Amino acid sequence: MQFFVTGVDVLQKLVVLIGAGLGLWGIVNLLEGYGNDNPGSKSQGMKQFMSGAGIILIAMLLIPQLKTLFN
């Protein structure tokens, strides 16, 4: 079971990194939209940022529940 718990920890870290990358990409798009006064880029950046935050939230709340799956 220790292998499974370690795998869940690694999975959680990977999903957090993916969410952080998406959120960072969204911030870059958002700032680019403000710099160029482009409402489409601002909208896309905000959507990417919020989806990155949602992925991080899922990684922090739901993935640790997998550890108790086989206990």
C-alpha positions as CSV (number, residue, x, y, z in Angstrom):
1,M,0.0,0.0,0.0
2,Q,2.9,2.4,0.5
3,F,3.5,2.3,-3.3
4,F,-0.1,3.4,-3.8
5,V,0.2,6.3,-1.3
6,T,3.5,7.4,-2.9
7,G,1.8,7.3,-6.3
8,V,-1.1,9.5,-5.1
9,D,1.4,12.0,-3.6
10,V,3.2,12.2,-7.0
11,L,-0.1,12.5,-8.8
12,Q,-1.1,15.3,-6.6
13,K,2.1,17.2,-7.2
14,L,1.8,16.8,-10.9
15,V,-1.7,18.0,-11.0
16,V,-0.8,21.1,-8.9
17,L,2.0,21.8,-11.3
18,I,-0.3,21.6,-14.3
19,G,-2.8,23.9,-12.6
20,A,-0.1,26.4,-11.7
21,G,1.3,26.4,-15.2
22,L,-2.2,27.0,-16.7
23,G,-2.8,29.8,-14.1
24,L,0.5,31.4,-14.9
25,W,-0.2,31.2,-18.6
26,G,-3.6,32.9,-17.9
27,I,-1.9,35.7,-16.0
28,V,0.4,36.3,-18.9
29,N,-2.5,36.5,-21.3
30,L,-4.5,38.7,-18.9
31,L,-1.6,41.2,-18.6
32,E,-1.0,41.1,-22.4
33,G,-4.7,41.9,-22.9
34,Y,-4.5,44.9,-20.6
35,G,-1.3,46.1,-22.3
36,N,-2.8,45.9,-25.8
37,D,-6.3,46.8,-24.7
38,N,-7.6,43.6,-26.2
39,P,-10.8,42.4,-24.5
40,G,-10.5,38.9,-26.1
41,S,-7.1,38.3,-24.6
42,K,-8.3,39.6,-21.2
43,S,-11.2,37.2,-21.3
44,Q,-9.1,34.2,-22.3
45,G,-6.5,35.1,-19.7
46,M,-9.1,35.2,-16.9
47,K,-10.7,31.9,-18.0
48,Q,-7.3,30.2,-18.0
49,F,-6.4,31.7,-14.6
50,M,-9.7,30.5,-13.1
51,S,-9.4,27.0,-14.6
52,G,-5.8,26.7,-13.3
53,A,-7.1,27.7,-9.8
54,G,-9.9,25.1,-10.1
55,I,-7.4,22.4,-11.1
56,I,-5.2,23.3,-8.1
57,L,-8.3,23.1,-5.8
58,I,-9.2,19.7,-7.1
59,A,-5.6,18.5,-6.6
60,M,-5.6,19.8,-3.0
61,L,-9.1,18.5,-2.0
62,L,-10.0,15.4,-4.0
63,I,-6.8,13.6,-4.9
64,P,-5.8,13.0,-1.2
65,Q,-9.1,11.2,-0.9
66,L,-7.6,8.4,-3.1
67,K,-5.3,7.4,-0.3
68,T,-8.3,6.1,1.7
69,L,-9.6,4.2,-1.2
70,F,-8.1,0.8,-0.2
71,N,-8.0,1.2,3.6
